[in-house]
């Protein structure tokens, strides 16, 4: 069990930043002891050969569907510290719907182009207006969601290592979440001036990046040693329409 015991995180005007800029960095939310527990936990998952682990060569670097696979991550996602933040953004009905883990190292390095987070994991495919196209990842149906739903979600990225400029940090275009789900033409226009507008999300171990899914963001390859381990948790505050169900809803952990 994770022993979460930290100060109140809802302070210093971060909520206004999430509304205006689409993101905020909140330092020191999770204690060093809990961070160490989570590093040990995720290291064990990556070494265990379980479903949902992604590899490059012979090295595991990421894991899908972490939320429902791990009771400890469920506990983390529902902790008072994180729920205080998500409820401040989404209201009292907020709940976690997906968890992912990433570990960027010199041997499992990558970069991502500018994009928005548009995909949900669901229990079964259904033909619902405005949802699609569909894909299947590790046997789990994923679907592109409408902007009206994504605007009512929030993501928390918990950093387990200090994320510095050489770590391949996430880069964001402040305020871009207010433009909705972008088509290719508008996306190209927006990102054409990305170099002047982009902000690197630098954060210490135990700190959070709170962001809206529609915020345009990217990630460069790391250029230094060490890890950039992130637990990525997505939250919503309402059920899906017309019989669609969040993948993590009413599931017992599988690890």
C-alpha angles and dihedrals in degrees: 000000000000114000101218111186117150142129125279109287099199102092145088096060097284092139092062089051092054090052097044104031101023094239145048136190116225115188129208100015097135122045124242090247092056091045089054090050091051093049090052091046096050092043088057092050093051091048094046100075093231126158117278096036115130121211139193110202105322096331126093115221109164145022132207128211093020094154099067095033096058128053089196092057090046087055091049093049091050096043117127090243095058096034090054088059098043093046090051088058103034105022132248095310095066118135136168118259106174141014129198134176129209131185114188112193134158089265096043098039127153146157132215127209123231110296147142125240102246105150130099129191112228137179098241139000117259130171102247123163114258093013115110176170098024132216136179118229119183087340094306121118114240126187139187107245129214119260091245090067098039090053088063095054134081134197128214118201111195113199117214093187135039105273109212134169092274092051096078094252125197111267121207139192103226115232095011091118088073091067093070124220104344126223119219095266095050090042091055091048093050096047094045088082095037094118092063096042105036122115124197115226101226113179138162127241109284092026129115140224109209112197145165114243093233092058107116108239143161140183131222125210116270116254100191140058128275137041135306100199117179132179106207115201125184123202135193134176105212141045120262118259132256099012099313112137131199108251094234095049116118094351126136116228112268100208 
